[in-house]
Amino acid sequence: MESKVAPDSRTNHTAIPARPDLIRLGIGILGIGTSGPLIALSTMPISTLIFWRNLGGSILTAPFALRHRQWRERKGMAWSVFAGMLLALHFLGFFLAMRWTSVAAGTAMVALQPIFAAMFVKFFGGHIPSRAWFGMAVSFLGVLLVTGVDLHISLKAFEGDIAGLISAALAAAYMMAGSKAQESVATTTYTSVCYFVCAISVLPIALSSTVSLYHFSAKDWWIVAGLIFGAQILGHTMFNNALRRVSPAVVSLIIFFEVPVSSLLALWWLGQSPALLVIPGIALILIGCALVVLRTRPIELAIS
């Protein structure tokens, strides 16, 4: 049974997570790190891949959610449904980025998520320290460098960068909605509803395709299984669980490790290495994001 935690246990951004949560976060990094390379390896249509990945994740978490019997928590359910819709849009952008540009550049763009979260907070009247804005400027320079190089390489790579940027904004909105949902429902309840809504949201797109919903090679189905158990269960769900006890700022910094993990796996599995000038751009993006997270109070970022 998942229990409520005191609010201040998640707002101390100087505390090192307890060993169980460090293990969860480490597993989470490895889980989400496999996502980009697996998406790039798959030949399944994007909407179909999103559908099966999230339906599988929902089915696996549903038995644990049923024990909590929280389906009548209207506020939590509403936020979970909204988060699922945002997750579907985020995945459409992220999957396109993995197909159109390099895994390294695409995951670096999505790592801009904390910056978009801070901007949303500012839009809704929150305070963002001036030093955090400096971090945003550093990341923006990195974005200009990466997109400039990719545009020189090909228009498709540049479009992949833009898809990654949009995906980062949607990821920030999705996580903020998820934070609201988990104020009144357990993580397993939230994830089972969120993943199911995400799957149903992209199903009309998948059905409108001329490609069958289930006639694919064994390789593609193994990739789907890898995304469900790796990126979805060991990635997203582990982070959502840890965020009930760990500062959002700490988790945001740890998530940055997805970029090198995905990049190394892409090099190993796909023989894919980013253009030389893209590497300093990625470094600027991550440094800028780190400055934003470190200079902004975790409760203001509201990332979950």
C-alpha positions as CSV (number, residue, x, y, z in Angstrom):
1,M,0.0,0.0,0.0
2,E,1.4,3.4,-1.0
3,S,1.1,6.0,1.7
4,K,1.0,9.7,1.7
5,V,4.3,11.5,2.5
6,A,4.9,14.8,4.2
7,P,5.2,17.6,1.7
8,D,8.6,18.7,3.1
9,S,10.1,15.4,2.3
10,R,10.0,16.3,-1.4
11,T,11.1,19.9,-1.2
12,N,14.5,19.4,0.4
13,H,16.6,19.6,-2.7
14,T,19.9,19.2,-0.9
15,A,19.1,15.8,0.6
16,I,20.6,12.7,-1.0
17,P,17.8,10.2,-1.7
18,A,17.6,7.1,0.5
19,R,19.2,4.0,-0.9
20,P,16.0,2.4,-2.1
21,D,15.1,5.5,-4.0
22,L,18.7,5.8,-5.4
23,I,18.2,2.2,-6.7
24,R,14.8,3.1,-8.2
25,L,16.3,6.2,-9.9
26,G,19.3,4.3,-11.2
27,I,16.9,1.6,-12.7
28,G,14.8,4.4,-14.1
29,I,17.7,6.0,-16.0
30,L,18.6,2.7,-17.6
31,G,14.9,2.1,-18.4
32,I,14.3,5.4,-20.1
33,G,17.7,5.4,-21.7
34,T,16.7,2.4,-23.8
35,S,13.6,4.3,-25.2
36,G,15.2,6.4,-27.9
37,P,17.4,3.7,-29.5
38,L,14.5,1.1,-29.4
39,I,12.2,3.6,-31.1
40,A,14.8,4.3,-33.8
41,L,15.2,0.5,-34.3
42,S,11.5,-0.2,-34.7
43,T,9.7,-0.1,-38.1
44,M,6.3,0.0,-36.5
45,P,4.3,3.2,-37.2
46,I,4.7,5.7,-34.5
47,S,1.1,5.9,-33.3
48,T,0.9,2.1,-33.2
49,L,4.1,1.8,-31.2
50,I,2.8,4.4,-28.7
51,F,-0.5,2.5,-28.5
52,W,1.0,-0.9,-27.7
53,R,3.6,0.5,-25.4
54,N,1.1,2.4,-23.2
55,L,-1.6,-0.3,-23.3
56,G,1.0,-2.8,-22.1
57,G,2.1,-0.4,-19.3
58,S,-1.4,0.1,-18.2
59,I,-2.3,-3.6,-18.1
60,L,0.8,-4.3,-16.0
61,T,0.1,-1.6,-13.4
62,A,-3.7,-2.1,-13.3
63,P,-3.6,-5.1,-10.8
64,F,-1.7,-3.0,-8.3
65,A,-4.0,0.0,-8.8
66,L,-7.1,-2.1,-8.2
67,R,-6.0,-2.8,-4.7
68,H,-6.3,0.9,-3.8
69,R,-9.8,1.3,-5.1
70,Q,-9.4,5.0,-5.8
71,W,-11.5,5.3,-8.9
72,R,-14.0,7.6,-7.2
73,E,-11.3,10.2,-6.4
74,R,-12.6,12.6,-9.0
75,K,-9.9,15.2,-8.8
76,G,-7.1,12.6,-9.1
77,M,-8.9,10.8,-11.9
78,A,-9.4,14.0,-13.8
79,W,-5.8,15.0,-13.6
80,S,-4.7,11.5,-14.5
81,V,-6.9,11.6,-17.7
82,F,-5.5,15.0,-18.6
83,A,-2.0,13.8,-18.0
84,G,-2.6,10.8,-20.3
85,M,-3.7,13.1,-23.1
86,L,-0.6,15.2,-22.7
87,L,1.6,12.1,-22.5
88,A,0.1,11.0,-25.9
89,L,1.1,14.3,-27.5
90,H,4.5,14.2,-25.8
91,F,5.2,10.7,-27.2
92,L,4.1,11.7,-30.7
93,G,6.8,14.5,-30.6
94,F,9.4,12.3,-29.0
95,F,9.0,9.4,-31.3
96,L,9.2,11.6,-34.3
97,A,12.4,13.1,-33.0
98,M,13.9,9.7,-32.5
99,R,13.1,8.8,-36.1
100,W,14.1,12.1,-37.8
101,T,17.2,13.2,-36.0
102,S,19.9,11.5,-34.0
103,V,19.0,9.9,-30.6
104,A,21.6,12.1,-28.9
105,A,20.2,15.4,-30.3
106,G,16.6,14.3,-29.8
107,T,17.0,13.3,-26.1
108,A,19.0,16.5,-25.4
109,M,16.0,18.5,-26.7
110,V,13.6,16.6,-24.5
111,A,15.9,17.3,-21.6
112,L,14.8,20.9,-21.8
113,Q,11.7,19.9,-19.9
114,P,12.7,21.6,-16.6
115,I,13.1,24.9,-18.4
116,F,9.6,24.7,-19.9
117,A,8.3,23.8,-16.4
118,A,9.9,26.9,-15.0
119,M,8.4,29.0,-17.8
120,F,4.9,27.6,-17.1
121,V,5.3,28.5,-13.5
122,K,6.3,32.0,-14.4
123,F,3.3,32.3,-16.8
124,F,0.9,31.3,-14.0
125,G,2.4,33.9,-11.6
126,G,5.2,32.1,-9.9
127,H,8.6,33.5,-9.2
128,I,11.7,32.3,-11.1
129,P,15.1,33.5,-9.7
130,S,17.2,35.6,-12.1
131,R,20.1,33.1,-12.0
132,A,17.7,30.5,-13.4
133,W,17.1,32.7,-16.4
134,F,20.8,32.7,-17.0
135,G,20.6,28.9,-17.2
136,M,17.8,29.2,-19.7
137,A,20.0,31.5,-21.9
138,V,22.8,28.9,-21.8
139,S,20.5,26.1,-22.9
140,F,19.0,28.3,-25.6
141,L,22.5,28.8,-27.1
142,G,22.9,25.0,-27.0
143,V,19.6,24.6,-28.9
144,L,20.7,27.1,-31.5
145,L,23.9,25.2,-32.0
146,V,22.3,21.8,-32.3
147,T,19.5,22.9,-34.6
148,G,21.9,25.0,-36.7
149,V,24.1,21.9,-37.3
150,D,21.1,19.6,-38.0
151,L,19.6,22.1,-40.4
152,H,23.0,22.1,-42.3
153,I,22.9,18.2,-42.3
154,S,19.2,17.9,-43.5
155,L,15.8,19.5,-43.2
156,K,14.5,16.2,-41.7
157,A,17.0,16.4,-38.8
158,F,16.1,20.0,-38.1
159,E,12.4,19.0,-38.0
160,G,13.3,16.2,-35.6
161,D,14.9,18.9,-33.3
162,I,11.7,21.0,-33.4
163,A,9.6,17.9,-32.6
164,G,11.9,17.3,-29.6
165,L,11.5,20.8,-28.4
166,I,7.7,20.6,-28.6
167,S,7.9,17.2,-26.9
168,A,9.9,18.8,-24.0
169,A,7.2,21.4,-23.4
170,L,4.5,18.7,-23.4
171,A,6.6,16.6,-21.1
172,A,6.7,19.5,-18.6
173,A,2.9,19.9,-18.8
174,Y,2.4,16.1,-18.4
175,M,4.6,15.9,-15.3
176,M,2.9,18.9,-13.7
177,A,-0.5,17.3,-14.3
178,G,0.9,14.1,-12.9
179,S,2.0,15.9,-9.8
180,K,-1.5,17.2,-9.2
181,A,-3.0,13.7,-9.8
182,Q,-0.7,12.1,-7.2
183,E,-1.8,14.5,-4.5
184,S,-5.0,12.3,-4.1
185,V,-4.2,9.0,-5.8
186,A,-1.5,6.4,-5.5
187,T,1.2,6.2,-8.2
188,T,-0.1,2.9,-9.6
189,T,-3.6,4.3,-9.9
190,Y,-2.3,7.3,-11.6
191,T,0.0,5.4,-14.0
192,S,-2.6,2.8,-15.0
193,V,-5.2,5.5,-15.9
194,C,-2.6,7.8,-17.5
195,Y,-1.1,5.1,-19.7
196,F,-4.5,3.8,-20.7
197,V,-5.8,7.2,-21.7
198,C,-2.5,7.8,-23.6
199,A,-3.1,4.5,-25.6
200,I,-6.7,5.3,-26.3
201,S,-5.8,8.8,-27.4
202,V,-3.5,7.6,-30.2
203,L,-5.6,4.6,-31.2
204,P,-7.7,6.6,-33.8
205,I,-4.5,7.7,-35.5
206,A,-3.2,4.1,-35.5
207,L,-6.5,2.8,-36.9
208,S,-6.6,5.4,-39.7
209,S,-3.2,4.1,-41.0
210,T,-3.2,1.7,-43.9
211,V,-0.8,-0.5,-41.8
212,S,-2.3,-3.3,-39.7
213,L,-2.5,-2.8,-35.9
214,Y,-0.9,-6.2,-35.2
215,H,0.8,-7.7,-38.3
216,F,4.4,-7.0,-37.6
217,S,7.7,-9.0,-37.4
218,A,8.9,-10.7,-34.3
219,K,11.6,-8.1,-34.0
220,D,9.1,-5.3,-33.7
221,W,7.1,-7.1,-31.0
222,W,10.3,-7.7,-29.0
223,I,11.0,-3.9,-29.3
224,V,7.4,-3.2,-28.0
225,A,8.1,-5.6,-25.1
226,G,11.4,-3.8,-24.4
227,L,9.7,-0.4,-24.4
228,I,6.9,-1.7,-22.0
229,F,9.2,-3.3,-19.5
230,G,12.1,-0.9,-19.9
231,A,11.1,2.7,-20.7
232,Q,7.5,2.4,-19.3
233,I,7.7,0.2,-16.2
234,L,11.4,0.6,-15.2
235,G,11.6,4.2,-16.4
236,H,8.4,6.3,-16.1
237,T,6.9,4.3,-13.3
238,M,10.1,4.1,-11.2
239,F,10.5,7.9,-11.4
240,N,6.8,8.5,-10.6
241,N,7.2,6.3,-7.5
242,A,10.4,8.0,-6.3
243,L,8.9,11.4,-6.7
244,R,6.6,10.7,-3.8
245,R,9.6,11.0,-1.5
246,V,12.5,12.7,-3.5
247,S,12.9,16.3,-4.4
248,P,11.8,17.1,-8.0
249,A,15.1,19.0,-8.5
250,V,17.1,15.9,-7.6
251,V,15.1,13.8,-10.0
252,S,15.4,16.4,-12.8
253,L,19.1,16.3,-12.5
254,I,19.3,12.6,-12.5
255,I,17.0,12.4,-15.6
256,F,19.7,14.3,-17.5
257,F,21.7,11.1,-17.5
258,E,19.2,9.7,-20.0
259,V,21.1,11.7,-22.7
260,P,24.5,9.9,-22.4
261,V,22.8,6.5,-21.8
262,S,20.7,6.8,-24.9
263,S,23.6,8.2,-26.9
264,L,25.9,5.3,-25.9
265,L,23.2,2.7,-26.7
266,A,22.5,4.4,-30.0
267,L,26.2,4.1,-30.9
268,W,26.2,0.5,-29.8
269,W,22.9,-0.7,-31.3
270,L,22.6,1.6,-34.3
271,G,26.2,2.7,-35.0
272,Q,24.8,6.2,-34.7
273,S,27.0,9.0,-33.5
274,P,26.0,12.7,-33.5
275,A,27.9,15.3,-35.6
276,L,30.9,16.7,-33.9
277,L,29.5,20.2,-33.4
278,V,26.3,18.8,-31.9
279,I,28.2,17.5,-28.9
280,P,29.1,21.0,-27.4
281,G,25.5,22.0,-28.1
282,I,24.2,19.1,-26.1
283,A,26.6,20.0,-23.3
284,L,25.3,23.6,-23.2
285,I,21.7,22.3,-23.1
286,L,22.4,20.1,-20.1
287,I,24.5,22.7,-18.2
288,G,21.8,25.3,-18.7
289,C,19.1,22.9,-17.5
290,A,21.2,22.0,-14.5
291,L,21.5,25.7,-13.6
292,V,17.8,26.2,-13.9
293,V,17.0,23.2,-11.6
294,L,19.6,24.2,-9.0
295,R,18.6,27.8,-8.9
296,T,14.8,27.2,-8.8
297,R,13.0,25.9,-5.8
298,P,11.7,22.4,-6.5
299,I,8.2,23.2,-5.3
300,E,8.1,26.0,-7.9
301,L,9.1,23.6,-10.7
302,A,6.3,21.2,-9.6
303,I,7.9,18.4,-11.7
304,S,6.6,14.8,-11.0
